[in-house]
Amino acid sequence: MEKYIITALIVWIIISTVLLLFVIISVSKNKTKQERELEDREQEEFVSSLKKTN
């Protein structure tokens, strides 16, 4: 009986760790994507402001 409980705990810890890593990775990828989009927008605004001054 105790062997099953210990095995279940180990499996639960492994699964929760994998899920946590997946969430962390997806959030960090989403952040970098948003940062890239923001930089692209800023560059476009800078270029358009340069064109207006010329």
mmCIF entry with sequence, helices, sheets and N, C-alpha, C, O atoms, coordinates in Angstrom:
data_MODEL
# 
_entry.id   MODEL 
# 
_entity.id                         1 
_entity.type                       polymer 
_entity.pdbx_number_of_molecules   1 
# 
_entity_poly.entity_id                      1 
_entity_poly.type                           'polypeptide(L)' 
_entity_poly.nstd_linkage                   no 
_entity_poly.nstd_monomer                   no 
_entity_poly.pdbx_seq_one_letter_code       MEKYIITALIVWIIISTVLLLFVIISVSKNKTKQERELEDREQEEFVSSLKKTN 
_entity_poly.pdbx_seq_one_letter_code_can   MEKYIITALIVWIIISTVLLLFVIISVSKNKTKQERELEDREQEEFVSSLKKTN 
_entity_poly.pdbx_strand_id                 A 
# 
loop_
_entity_poly_seq.entity_id 
_entity_poly_seq.num 
_entity_poly_seq.mon_id 
_entity_poly_seq.hetero 
1 1  MET n 
1 2  GLU n 
1 3  LYS n 
1 4  TYR n 
1 5  ILE n 
1 6  ILE n 
1 7  THR n 
1 8  ALA n 
1 9  LEU n 
1 10 ILE n 
1 11 VAL n 
1 12 TRP n 
1 13 ILE n 
1 14 ILE n 
1 15 ILE n 
1 16 SER n 
1 17 THR n 
1 18 VAL n 
1 19 LEU n 
1 20 LEU n 
1 21 LEU n 
1 22 PHE n 
1 23 VAL n 
1 24 ILE n 
1 25 ILE n 
1 26 SER n 
1 27 VAL n 
1 28 SER n 
1 29 LYS n 
1 30 ASN n 
1 31 LYS n 
1 32 THR n 
1 33 LYS n 
1 34 GLN n 
1 35 GLU n 
1 36 ARG n 
1 37 GLU n 
1 38 LEU n 
1 39 GLU n 
1 40 ASP n 
1 41 ARG n 
1 42 GLU n 
1 43 GLN n 
1 44 GLU n 
1 45 GLU n 
1 46 PHE n 
1 47 VAL n 
1 48 SER n 
1 49 SER n 
1 50 LEU n 
1 51 LYS n 
1 52 LYS n 
1 53 THR n 
1 54 ASN n 
# 
_struct_asym.id          A 
_struct_asym.entity_id   1 
# 
_struct_conf.conf_type_id            HELX_P 
_struct_conf.id                      HELX_P1 
_struct_conf.pdbx_PDB_helix_id       AA1 
_struct_conf.beg_label_comp_id       GLU 
_struct_conf.beg_label_asym_id       A 
_struct_conf.beg_label_seq_id        2 
_struct_conf.pdbx_beg_PDB_ins_code   ? 
_struct_conf.end_label_comp_id       THR 
_struct_conf.end_label_asym_id       A 
_struct_conf.end_label_seq_id        53 
_struct_conf.pdbx_end_PDB_ins_code   ? 
_struct_conf.beg_auth_comp_id        GLU 
_struct_conf.beg_auth_asym_id        A 
_struct_conf.beg_auth_seq_id         2 
_struct_conf.end_auth_comp_id        THR 
_struct_conf.end_auth_asym_id        A 
_struct_conf.end_auth_seq_id         53 
_struct_conf.pdbx_PDB_helix_class    1 
_struct_conf.details                 ? 
_struct_conf.pdbx_PDB_helix_length   52 
# 
_struct_conf_type.id          HELX_P 
_struct_conf_type.criteria    ? 
_struct_conf_type.reference   ? 
# 
loop_
_atom_site.group_PDB 
_atom_site.id 
_atom_site.type_symbol 
_atom_site.label_atom_id 
_atom_site.label_alt_id 
_atom_site.label_comp_id 
_atom_site.label_asym_id 
_atom_site.label_entity_id 
_atom_site.label_seq_id 
_atom_site.pdbx_PDB_ins_code 
_atom_site.Cartn_x 
_atom_site.Cartn_y 
_atom_site.Cartn_z 
_atom_site.occupancy 
_atom_site.B_iso_or_equiv 
_atom_site.pdbx_formal_charge 
_atom_site.auth_seq_id 
_atom_site.auth_comp_id 
_atom_site.auth_asym_id 
_atom_site.auth_atom_id 
_atom_site.pdbx_PDB_model_num 
ATOM 1   N N  . MET A 1 1  ? 0.833  -1.211 0.000   1.00 0.00 ? 1  MET A N  1 
ATOM 2   C CA . MET A 1 1  ? 0.000  0.000  0.000   1.00 0.00 ? 1  MET A CA 1 
ATOM 3   C C  . MET A 1 1  ? 0.867  1.260  0.000   1.00 0.00 ? 1  MET A C  1 
ATOM 4   O O  . MET A 1 1  ? 0.624  2.189  -0.770  1.00 0.00 ? 1  MET A O  1 
ATOM 5   N N  . GLU A 1 2  ? 1.880  1.282  0.871   1.00 0.00 ? 2  GLU A N  1 
ATOM 6   C CA . GLU A 1 2  ? 2.736  2.468  0.940   1.00 0.00 ? 2  GLU A CA 1 
ATOM 7   C C  . GLU A 1 2  ? 3.512  2.674  -0.357  1.00 0.00 ? 2  GLU A C  1 
ATOM 8   O O  . GLU A 1 2  ? 3.784  3.804  -0.763  1.00 0.00 ? 2  GLU A O  1 
ATOM 9   N N  . LYS A 1 3  ? 3.865  1.554  -1.002  1.00 0.00 ? 3  LYS A N  1 
ATOM 10  C CA . LYS A 1 3  ? 4.616  1.663  -2.250  1.00 0.00 ? 3  LYS A CA 1 
ATOM 11  C C  . LYS A 1 3  ? 3.785  2.397  -3.303  1.00 0.00 ? 3  LYS A C  1 
ATOM 12  O O  . LYS A 1 3  ? 4.320  3.205  -4.062  1.00 0.00 ? 3  LYS A O  1 
ATOM 13  N N  . TYR A 1 4  ? 2.483  2.122  -3.351  1.00 0.00 ? 4  TYR A N  1 
ATOM 14  C CA . TYR A 1 4  ? 1.608  2.791  -4.321  1.00 0.00 ? 4  TYR A CA 1 
ATOM 15  C C  . TYR A 1 4  ? 1.483  4.279  -4.032  1.00 0.00 ? 4  TYR A C  1 
ATOM 16  O O  . TYR A 1 4  ? 1.464  5.096  -4.953  1.00 0.00 ? 4  TYR A O  1 
ATOM 17  N N  . ILE A 1 5  ? 1.399  4.628  -2.763  1.00 0.00 ? 5  ILE A N  1 
ATOM 18  C CA . ILE A 1 5  ? 1.288  6.034  -2.385  1.00 0.00 ? 5  ILE A CA 1 
ATOM 19  C C  . ILE A 1 5  ? 2.559  6.787  -2.765  1.00 0.00 ? 5  ILE A C  1 
ATOM 20  O O  . ILE A 1 5  ? 2.496  7.891  -3.307  1.00 0.00 ? 5  ILE A O  1 
ATOM 21  N N  . ILE A 1 6  ? 3.713  6.187  -2.479  1.00 0.00 ? 6  ILE A N  1 
ATOM 22  C CA . ILE A 1 6  ? 4.984  6.833  -2.816  1.00 0.00 ? 6  ILE A CA 1 
ATOM 23  C C  . ILE A 1 6  ? 5.122  6.976  -4.329  1.00 0.00 ? 6  ILE A C  1 
ATOM 24  O O  . ILE A 1 6  ? 5.548  8.022  -4.819  1.00 0.00 ? 6  ILE A O  1 
ATOM 25  N N  . THR A 1 7  ? 4.761  5.928  -5.068  1.00 0.00 ? 7  THR A N  1 
ATOM 26  C CA . THR A 1 7  ? 4.818  5.987  -6.527  1.00 0.00 ? 7  THR A CA 1 
ATOM 27  C C  . THR A 1 7  ? 3.885  7.058  -7.060  1.00 0.00 ? 7  THR A C  1 
ATOM 28  O O  . THR A 1 7  ? 4.251  7.808  -7.965  1.00 0.00 ? 7  THR A O  1 
ATOM 29  N N  . ALA A 1 8  ? 2.689  7.135  -6.512  1.00 0.00 ? 8  ALA A N  1 
ATOM 30  C CA . ALA A 1 8  ? 1.731  8.151  -6.955  1.00 0.00 ? 8  ALA A CA 1 
ATOM 31  C C  . ALA A 1 8  ? 2.255  9.554  -6.665  1.00 0.00 ? 8  ALA A C  1 
ATOM 32  O O  . ALA A 1 8  ? 2.090  10.456 -7.486  1.00 0.00 ? 8  ALA A O  1 
ATOM 33  N N  . LEU A 1 9  ? 2.881  9.747  -5.512  1.00 0.00 ? 9  LEU A N  1 
ATOM 34  C CA . LEU A 1 9  ? 3.467  11.051 -5.178  1.00 0.00 ? 9  LEU A CA 1 
ATOM 35  C C  . LEU A 1 9  ? 4.581  11.425 -6.146  1.00 0.00 ? 9  LEU A C  1 
ATOM 36  O O  . LEU A 1 9  ? 4.659  12.566 -6.603  1.00 0.00 ? 9  LEU A O  1 
ATOM 37  N N  . ILE A 1 10 ? 5.435  10.470 -6.453  1.00 0.00 ? 10 ILE A N  1 
ATOM 38  C CA . ILE A 1 10 ? 6.544  10.742 -7.380  1.00 0.00 ? 10 ILE A CA 1 
ATOM 39  C C  . ILE A 1 10 ? 5.998  11.109 -8.754  1.00 0.00 ? 10 ILE A C  1 
ATOM 40  O O  . ILE A 1 10 ? 6.462  12.069 -9.368  1.00 0.00 ? 10 ILE A O  1 
ATOM 41  N N  . VAL A 1 11 ? 5.018  10.354 -9.240  1.00 0.00 ? 11 VAL A N  1 
ATOM 42  C CA . VAL A 1 11 ? 4.423  10.640 -10.548 1.00 0.00 ? 11 VAL A CA 1 
ATOM 43  C C  . VAL A 1 11 ? 3.761  12.008 -10.536 1.00 0.00 ? 11 VAL A C  1 
ATOM 44  O O  . VAL A 1 11 ? 3.896  12.767 -11.496 1.00 0.00 ? 11 VAL A O  1 
ATOM 45  N N  . TRP A 1 12 ? 3.047  12.334 -9.466  1.00 0.00 ? 12 TRP A N  1 
ATOM 46  C CA . TRP A 1 12 ? 2.372  13.625 -9.371  1.00 0.00 ? 12 TRP A CA 1 
ATOM 47  C C  . TRP A 1 12 ? 3.388  14.770 -9.385  1.00 0.00 ? 12 TRP A C  1 
ATOM 48  O O  . TRP A 1 12 ? 3.165  15.793 -10.031 1.00 0.00 ? 12 TRP A O  1 
ATOM 49  N N  . ILE A 1 13 ? 4.502  14.594 -8.669  1.00 0.00 ? 13 ILE A N  1 
ATOM 50  C CA . ILE A 1 13 ? 5.546  15.633 -8.640  1.00 0.00 ? 13 ILE A CA 1 
ATOM 51  C C  . ILE A 1 13 ? 6.147  15.817 -10.027 1.00 0.00 ? 13 ILE A C  1 
ATOM 52  O O  . ILE A 1 13 ? 6.371  16.948 -10.459 1.00 0.00 ? 13 ILE A O  1 
ATOM 53  N N  . ILE A 1 14 ? 6.412  14.717 -10.732 1.00 0.00 ? 14 ILE A N  1 
ATOM 54  C CA . ILE A 1 14 ? 6.990  14.818 -12.079 1.00 0.00 ? 14 ILE A CA 1 
ATOM 55  C C  . ILE A 1 14 ? 6.027  15.530 -13.021 1.00 0.00 ? 14 ILE A C  1 
ATOM 56  O O  . ILE A 1 14 ? 6.431  16.426 -13.762 1.00 0.00 ? 14 ILE A O  1 
ATOM 57  N N  . ILE A 1 15 ? 4.761  15.137 -12.995 1.00 0.00 ? 15 ILE A N  1 
ATOM 58  C CA . ILE A 1 15 ? 3.777  15.750 -13.898 1.00 0.00 ? 15 ILE A CA 1 
ATOM 59  C C  . ILE A 1 15 ? 3.609  17.233 -13.586 1.00 0.00 ? 15 ILE A C  1 
ATOM 60  O O  . ILE A 1 15 ? 3.559  18.049 -14.506 1.00 0.00 ? 15 ILE A O  1 
ATOM 61  N N  . SER A 1 16 ? 3.522  17.594 -12.323 1.00 0.00 ? 16 SER A N  1 
ATOM 62  C CA . SER A 1 16 ? 3.340  19.007 -11.974 1.00 0.00 ? 16 SER A CA 1 
ATOM 63  C C  . SER A 1 16 ? 4.571  19.827 -12.339 1.00 0.00 ? 16 SER A C  1 
ATOM 64  O O  . SER A 1 16 ? 4.443  20.985 -12.736 1.00 0.00 ? 16 SER A O  1 
ATOM 65  N N  . THR A 1 17 ? 5.764  19.243 -12.212 1.00 0.00 ? 17 THR A N  1 
ATOM 66  C CA . THR A 1 17 ? 6.984  19.950 -12.598 1.00 0.00 ? 17 THR A CA 1 
ATOM 67  C C  . THR A 1 17 ? 7.002  20.209 -14.098 1.00 0.00 ? 17 THR A C  1 
ATOM 68  O O  . THR A 1 17 ? 7.334  21.309 -14.539 1.00 0.00 ? 17 THR A O  1 
ATOM 69  N N  . VAL A 1 18 ? 6.641  19.184 -14.888 1.00 0.00 ? 18 VAL A N  1 
ATOM 70  C CA . VAL A 1 18 ? 6.611  19.342 -16.339 1.00 0.00 ? 18 VAL A CA 1 
ATOM 71  C C  . VAL A 1 18 ? 5.595  20.410 -16.743 1.00 0.00 ? 18 VAL A C  1 
ATOM 72  O O  . VAL A 1 18 ? 5.879  21.249 -17.597 1.00 0.00 ? 18 VAL A O  1 
ATOM 73  N N  . LEU A 1 19 ? 4.420  20.378 -16.133 1.00 0.00 ? 19 LEU A N  1 
ATOM 74  C CA . LEU A 1 19 ? 3.394  21.379 -16.457 1.00 0.00 ? 19 LEU A CA 1 
ATOM 75  C C  . LEU A 1 19 ? 3.865  22.786 -16.080 1.00 0.00 ? 19 LEU A C  1 
ATOM 76  O O  . LEU A 1 19 ? 3.644  23.739 -16.827 1.00 0.00 ? 19 LEU A O  1 
ATOM 77  N N  . LEU A 1 20 ? 4.505  22.910 -14.937 1.00 0.00 ? 20 LEU A N  1 
ATOM 78  C CA . LEU A 1 20 ? 5.014  24.214 -14.507 1.00 0.00 ? 20 LEU A CA 1 
ATOM 79  C C  . LEU A 1 20 ? 6.069  24.736 -15.479 1.00 0.00 ? 20 LEU A C  1 
ATOM 80  O O  . LEU A 1 20 ? 6.059  25.915 -15.832 1.00 0.00 ? 20 LEU A O  1 
ATOM 81  N N  . LEU A 1 21 ? 6.974  23.870 -15.910 1.00 0.00 ? 21 LEU A N  1 
ATOM 82  C CA . LEU A 1 21 ? 7.990  24.273 -16.886 1.00 0.00 ? 21 LEU A CA 1 
ATOM 83  C C  . LEU A 1 21 ? 7.332  24.700 -18.193 1.00 0.00 ? 21 LEU A C  1 
ATOM 84  O O  . LEU A 1 21 ? 7.745  25.689 -18.798 1.00 0.00 ? 21 LEU A O  1 
ATOM 85  N N  . PHE A 1 22 ? 6.313  23.965 -18.632 1.00 0.00 ? 22 PHE A N  1 
ATOM 86  C CA . PHE A 1 22 ? 5.616  24.313 -19.867 1.00 0.00 ? 22 PHE A CA 1 
ATOM 87  C C  . PHE A 1 22 ? 4.974  25.696 -19.759 1.00 0.00 ? 22 PHE A C  1 
ATOM 88  O O  . PHE A 1 22 ? 5.051  26.492 -20.695 1.00 0.00 ? 22 PHE A O  1 
ATOM 89  N N  . VAL A 1 23 ? 4.349  25.979 -18.633 1.00 0.00 ? 23 VAL A N  1 
ATOM 90  C CA . VAL A 1 23 ? 3.717  27.287 -18.427 1.00 0.00 ? 23 VAL A CA 1 
ATOM 91  C C  . VAL A 1 23 ? 4.768  28.396 -18.428 1.00 0.00 ? 23 VAL A C  1 
ATOM 92  O O  . VAL A 1 23 ? 4.570  29.439 -19.050 1.00 0.00 ? 23 VAL A O  1 
ATOM 93  N N  . ILE A 1 24 ? 5.884  28.173 -17.735 1.00 0.00 ? 24 ILE A N  1 
ATOM 94  C CA . ILE A 1 24 ? 6.943  29.191 -17.681 1.00 0.00 ? 24 ILE A CA 1 
ATOM 95  C C  . ILE A 1 24 ? 7.506  29.460 -19.065 1.00 0.00 ? 24 ILE A C  1 
ATOM 96  O O  . ILE A 1 24 ? 7.717  30.614 -19.437 1.00 0.00 ? 24 ILE A O  1 
ATOM 97  N N  . ILE A 1 25 ? 7.752  28.399 -19.835 1.00 0.00 ? 25 ILE A N  1 
ATOM 98  C CA . ILE A 1 25 ? 8.308  28.566 -21.183 1.00 0.00 ? 25 ILE A CA 1 
ATOM 99  C C  . ILE A 1 25 ? 7.327  29.303 -22.083 1.00 0.00 ? 25 ILE A C  1 
ATOM 100 O O  . ILE A 1 25 ? 7.727  30.200 -22.824 1.00 0.00 ? 25 ILE A O  1 
ATOM 101 N N  . SER A 1 26 ? 6.051  28.940 -22.031 1.00 0.00 ? 26 SER A N  1 
ATOM 102 C CA . SER A 1 26 ? 5.078  29.601 -22.908 1.00 0.00 ? 26 SER A CA 1 
ATOM 103 C C  . SER A 1 26 ? 4.898  31.068 -22.531 1.00 0.00 ? 26 SER A C  1 
ATOM 104 O O  . SER A 1 26 ? 4.722  31.906 -23.415 1.00 0.00 ? 26 SER A O  1 
ATOM 105 N N  . VAL A 1 27 ? 4.938  31.395 -21.257 1.00 0.00 ? 27 VAL A N  1 
ATOM 106 C CA . VAL A 1 27 ? 4.811  32.791 -20.831 1.00 0.00 ? 27 VAL A CA 1 
ATOM 107 C C  . VAL A 1 27 ? 6.033  33.593 -21.291 1.00 0.00 ? 27 VAL A C  1 
ATOM 108 O O  . VAL A 1 27 ? 5.891  34.724 -21.756 1.00 0.00 ? 27 VAL A O  1 
ATOM 109 N N  . SER A 1 28 ? 7.217  33.020 -21.166 1.00 0.00 ? 28 SER A N  1 
ATOM 110 C CA . SER A 1 28 ? 8.418  33.755 -21.585 1.00 0.00 ? 28 SER A CA 1 
ATOM 111 C C  . SER A 1 28 ? 8.442  33.944 -23.101 1.00 0.00 ? 28 SER A C  1 
ATOM 112 O O  . SER A 1 28 ? 8.871  34.994 -23.580 1.00 0.00 ? 28 SER A O  1 
ATOM 113 N N  . LYS A 1 29 ? 7.989  32.947 -23.863 1.00 0.00 ? 29 LYS A N  1 
ATOM 114 C CA . LYS A 1 29 ? 7.920  33.101 -25.318 1.00 0.00 ? 29 LYS A CA 1 
ATOM 115 C C  . LYS A 1 29 ? 6.928  34.193 -25.680 1.00 0.00 ? 29 LYS A C  1 
ATOM 116 O O  . LYS A 1 29 ? 7.185  34.995 -26.578 1.00 0.00 ? 29 LYS A O  1 
ATOM 117 N N  . ASN A 1 30 ? 5.806  34.229 -24.993 1.00 0.00 ? 30 ASN A N  1 
ATOM 118 C CA . ASN A 1 30 ? 4.782  35.238 -25.257 1.00 0.00 ? 30 ASN A CA 1 
ATOM 119 C C  . ASN A 1 30 ? 5.328  36.630 -24.955 1.00 0.00 ? 30 ASN A C  1 
ATOM 120 O O  . ASN A 1 30 ? 5.048  37.576 -25.692 1.00 0.00 ? 30 ASN A O  1 
ATOM 121 N N  . LYS A 1 31 ? 6.101  36.764 -23.884 1.00 0.00 ? 31 LYS A N  1 
ATOM 122 C CA . LYS A 1 31 ? 6.683  38.061 -23.539 1.00 0.00 ? 31 LYS A CA 1 
ATOM 123 C C  . LYS A 1 31 ? 7.633  38.536 -24.625 1.00 0.00 ? 31 LYS A C  1 
ATOM 124 O O  . LYS A 1 31 ? 7.578  39.695 -25.036 1.00 0.00 ? 31 LYS A O  1 
ATOM 125 N N  . THR A 1 32 ? 8.508  37.646 -25.094 1.00 0.00 ? 32 THR A N  1 
ATOM 126 C CA . THR A 1 32 ? 9.470  38.058 -26.110 1.00 0.00 ? 32 THR A CA 1 
ATOM 127 C C  . THR A 1 32 ? 8.750  38.431 -27.403 1.00 0.00 ? 32 THR A C  1 
ATOM 128 O O  . THR A 1 32 ? 9.177  39.341 -28.113 1.00 0.00 ? 32 THR A O  1 
ATOM 129 N N  . LYS A 1 33 ? 7.670  37.736 -27.706 1.00 0.00 ? 33 LYS A N  1 
ATOM 130 C CA . LYS A 1 33 ? 6.893  38.077 -28.911 1.00 0.00 ? 33 LYS A CA 1 
ATOM 131 C C  . LYS A 1 33 ? 6.290  39.469 -28.764 1.00 0.00 ? 33 LYS A C  1 
ATOM 132 O O  . LYS A 1 33 ? 6.324  40.260 -29.707 1.00 0.00 ? 33 LYS A O  1 
ATOM 133 N N  . GLN A 1 34 ? 5.741  39.773 -27.600 1.00 0.00 ? 34 GLN A N  1 
ATOM 134 C CA . GLN A 1 34 ? 5.154  41.092 -27.370 1.00 0.00 ? 34 GLN A CA 1 
ATOM 135 C C  . GLN A 1 34 ? 6.231  42.174 -27.419 1.00 0.00 ? 34 GLN A C  1 
ATOM 136 O O  . GLN A 1 34 ? 5.988  43.261 -27.943 1.00 0.00 ? 34 GLN A O  1 
ATOM 137 N N  . GLU A 1 35 ? 7.418  41.888 -26.879 1.00 0.00 ? 35 GLU A N  1 
ATOM 138 C CA . GLU A 1 35 ? 8.502  42.870 -26.913 1.00 0.00 ? 35 GLU A CA 1 
ATOM 139 C C  . GLU A 1 35 ? 8.925  43.145 -28.343 1.00 0.00 ? 35 GLU A C  1 
ATOM 140 O O  . GLU A 1 35 ? 9.171  44.295 -28.708 1.00 0.00 ? 35 GLU A O  1 
ATOM 141 N N  . ARG A 1 36 ? 9.012  42.089 -29.167 1.00 0.00 ? 36 ARG A N  1 
ATOM 142 C CA . ARG A 1 36 ? 9.390  42.284 -30.566 1.00 0.00 ? 36 ARG A CA 1 
ATOM 143 C C  . ARG A 1 36 ? 8.357  43.126 -31.302 1.00 0.00 ? 36 ARG A C  1 
ATOM 144 O O  . ARG A 1 36 ? 8.715  44.012 -32.077 1.00 0.00 ? 36 ARG A O  1 
ATOM 145 N N  . GLU A 1 37 ? 7.078  42.853 -31.063 1.00 0.00 ? 37 GLU A N  1 
ATOM 146 C CA . GLU A 1 37 ? 6.021  43.635 -31.707 1.00 0.00 ? 37 GLU A CA 1 
ATOM 147 C C  . GLU A 1 37 ? 6.103  45.101 -31.280 1.00 0.00 ? 37 GLU A C  1 
ATOM 148 O O  . GLU A 1 37 ? 5.916  46.000 -32.100 1.00 0.00 ? 37 GLU A O  1 
ATOM 149 N N  . LEU A 1 38 ? 6.380  45.337 -30.012 1.00 0.00 ? 38 LEU A N  1 
ATOM 150 C CA . LEU A 1 38 ? 6.506  46.711 -29.515 1.00 0.00 ? 38 LEU A CA 1 
ATOM 151 C C  . LEU A 1 38 ? 7.689  47.416 -30.169 1.00 0.00 ? 38 LEU A C  1 
ATOM 152 O O  . LEU A 1 38 ? 7.574  48.573 -30.573 1.00 0.00 ? 38 LEU A O  1 
ATOM 153 N N  . GLU A 1 39 ? 8.830  46.724 -30.277 1.00 0.00 ? 39 GLU A N  1 
ATOM 154 C CA . GLU A 1 39 ? 9.996  47.327 -30.927 1.00 0.00 ? 39 GLU A CA 1 
ATOM 155 C C  . GLU A 1 39 ? 9.701  47.638 -32.393 1.00 0.00 ? 39 GLU A C  1 
ATOM 156 O O  . GLU A 1 39 ? 10.097 48.691 -32.892 1.00 0.00 ? 39 GLU A O  1 
ATOM 157 N N  . ASP A 1 40 ? 9.012  46.740 -33.082 1.00 0.00 ? 40 ASP A N  1 
ATOM 158 C CA . ASP A 1 40 ? 8.657  46.984 -34.483 1.00 0.00 ? 40 ASP A CA 1 
ATOM 159 C C  . ASP A 1 40 ? 7.788  48.232 -34.607 1.00 0.00 ? 40 ASP A C  1 
ATOM 160 O O  . ASP A 1 40 ? 7.993  49.055 -35.499 1.00 0.00 ? 40 ASP A O  1 
ATOM 161 N N  . ARG A 1 41 ? 6.822  48.364 -33.710 1.00 0.00 ? 41 ARG A N  1 
ATOM 162 C CA . ARG A 1 41 ? 5.940  49.535 -33.741 1.00 0.00 ? 41 ARG A CA 1 
ATOM 163 C C  . ARG A 1 41 ? 6.732  50.819 -33.495 1.00 0.00 ? 41 ARG A C  1 
ATOM 164 O O  . ARG A 1 41 ? 6.524  51.831 -34.164 1.00 0.00 ? 41 ARG A O  1 
ATOM 165 N N  . GLU A 1 42 ? 7.643  50.757 -32.522 1.00 0.00 ? 42 GLU A N  1 
ATOM 166 C CA . GLU A 1 42 ? 8.455  51.947 -32.218 1.00 0.00 ? 42 GLU A CA 1 
ATOM 167 C C  . GLU A 1 42 ? 9.329  52.323 -33.410 1.00 0.00 ? 42 GLU A C  1 
ATOM 168 O O  . GLU A 1 42 ? 9.486  53.506 -33.710 1.00 0.00 ? 42 GLU A O  1 
ATOM 169 N N  . GLN A 1 43 ? 9.897  51.336 -34.088 1.00 0.00 ? 43 GLN A N  1 
ATOM 170 C CA . GLN A 1 43 ? 10.722 51.627 -35.261 1.00 0.00 ? 43 GLN A CA 1 
ATOM 171 C C  . GLN A 1 43 ? 9.882  52.251 -36.377 1.00 0.00 ? 43 GLN A C  1 
ATOM 172 O O  . GLN A 1 43 ? 10.320 53.190 -37.043 1.00 0.00 ? 43 GLN A O  1 
ATOM 173 N N  . GLU A 1 44 ? 8.672  51.722 -36.575 1.00 0.00 ? 44 GLU A N  1 
ATOM 174 C CA . GLU A 1 44 ? 7.794  52.288 -37.607 1.00 0.00 ? 44 GLU A CA 1 
ATOM 175 C C  . GLU A 1 44 ? 7.434  53.735 -37.284 1.00 0.00 ? 44 GLU A C  1 
ATOM 176 O O  . GLU A 1 44 ? 7.418  54.586 -38.173 1.00 0.00 ? 44 GLU A O  1 
ATOM 177 N N  . GLU A 1 45 ? 7.149  54.013 -36.021 1.00 0.00 ? 45 GLU A N  1 
ATOM 178 C CA . GLU A 1 45 ? 6.819  55.387 -35.626 1.00 0.00 ? 45 GLU A CA 1 
ATOM 179 C C  . GLU A 1 45 ? 8.021  56.307 -35.819 1.00 0.00 ? 45 GLU A C  1 
ATOM 180 O O  . GLU A 1 45 ? 7.868  57.453 -36.244 1.00 0.00 ? 45 GLU A O  1 
ATOM 181 N N  . PHE A 1 46 ? 9.209  55.810 -35.508 1.00 0.00 ? 46 PHE A N  1 
ATOM 182 C CA . PHE A 1 46 ? 10.421 56.609 -35.677 1.00 0.00 ? 46 PHE A CA 1 
ATOM 183 C C  . PHE A 1 46 ? 10.653 56.925 -37.154 1.00 0.00 ? 46 PHE A C  1 
ATOM 184 O O  . PHE A 1 46 ? 10.975 58.057 -37.514 1.00 0.00 ? 46 PHE A O  1 
ATOM 185 N N  . VAL A 1 47 ? 10.487 55.912 -38.001 1.00 0.00 ? 47 VAL A N  1 
ATOM 186 C CA . VAL A 1 47 ? 10.684 56.123 -39.443 1.00 0.00 ? 47 VAL A CA 1 
ATOM 187 C C  . VAL A 1 47 ? 9.649  57.096 -39.985 1.00 0.00 ? 47 VAL A C  1 
ATOM 188 O O  . VAL A 1 47 ? 9.973  57.969 -40.790 1.00 0.00 ? 47 VAL A O  1 
ATOM 189 N N  . SER A 1 48 ? 8.413  56.947 -39.549 1.00 0.00 ? 48 SER A N  1 
ATOM 190 C CA . SER A 1 48 ? 7.371  57.856 -40.044 1.00 0.00 ? 48 SER A CA 1 
ATOM 191 C C  . SER A 1 48 ? 7.612  59.289 -39.560 1.00 0.00 ? 48 SER A C  1 
ATOM 192 O O  . SER A 1 48 ? 7.340  60.242 -40.289 1.00 0.00 ? 48 SER A O  1 
ATOM 193 N N  . SER A 1 49 ? 8.122  59.446 -38.332 1.00 0.00 ? 49 SER A N  1 
ATOM 194 C CA . SER A 1 49 ? 8.425  60.790 -37.848 1.00 0.00 ? 49 SER A CA 1 
ATOM 195 C C  . SER A 1 49 ? 9.597  61.390 -38.630 1.00 0.00 ? 49 SER A C  1 
ATOM 196 O O  . SER A 1 49 ? 9.620  62.597 -38.869 1.00 0.00 ? 49 SER A O  1 
ATOM 197 N N  . LEU A 1 50 ? 10.557 60.575 -39.025 1.00 0.00 ? 50 LEU A N  1 
ATOM 198 C CA . LEU A 1 50 ? 11.663 61.058 -39.831 1.00 0.00 ? 50 LEU A CA 1 
ATOM 199 C C  . LEU A 1 50 ? 11.158 61.521 -41.209 1.00 0.00 ? 50 LEU A C  1 
ATOM 200 O O  . LEU A 1 50 ? 11.588 62.545 -41.739 1.00 0.00 ? 50 LEU A O  1 
ATOM 201 N N  . LYS A 1 51 ? 10.244 60.739 -41.758 1.00 0.00 ? 51 LYS A N  1 
ATOM 202 C CA . LYS A 1 51 ? 9.703  61.103 -43.082 1.00 0.00 ? 51 LYS A CA 1 
ATOM 203 C C  . LYS A 1 51 ? 8.928  62.416 -43.000 1.00 0.00 ? 51 LYS A C  1 
ATOM 204 O O  . LYS A 1 51 ? 8.954  63.213 -43.938 1.00 0.00 ? 51 LYS A O  1 
ATOM 205 N N  . LYS A 1 52 ? 8.248  62.639 -41.896 1.00 0.00 ? 52 LYS A N  1 
ATOM 206 C CA . LYS A 1 52 ? 7.454  63.881 -41.746 1.00 0.00 ? 52 LYS A CA 1 
ATOM 207 C C  . LYS A 1 52 ? 8.367  65.103 -41.658 1.00 0.00 ? 52 LYS A C  1 
ATOM 208 O O  . LYS A 1 52 ? 8.038  66.168 -42.180 1.00 0.00 ? 52 LYS A O  1 
ATOM 209 N N  . THR A 1 53 ? 9.513  64.948 -40.998 1.00 0.00 ? 53 THR A N  1 
ATOM 210 C CA . THR A 1 53 ? 10.413 66.095 -40.848 1.00 0.00 ? 53 THR A CA 1 
ATOM 211 C C  . THR A 1 53 ? 11.095 66.448 -42.167 1.00 0.00 ? 53 THR A C  1 
ATOM 212 O O  . THR A 1 53 ? 11.464 67.601 -42.387 1.00 0.00 ? 53 THR A O  1 
ATOM 213 N N  . ASN A 1 54 ? 11.265 65.455 -43.048 1.00 0.00 ? 54 ASN A N  1 
ATOM 214 C CA . ASN A 1 54 ? 11.927 65.731 -44.342 1.00 0.00 ? 54 ASN A CA 1 
ATOM 215 C C  . ASN A 1 54 ? 10.955 66.257 -45.292 1.00 0.00 ? 54 ASN A C  1 
ATOM 216 O O  . ASN A 1 54 ? 11.306 66.552 -46.434 1.00 0.00 ? 54 ASN A O  1 
# 
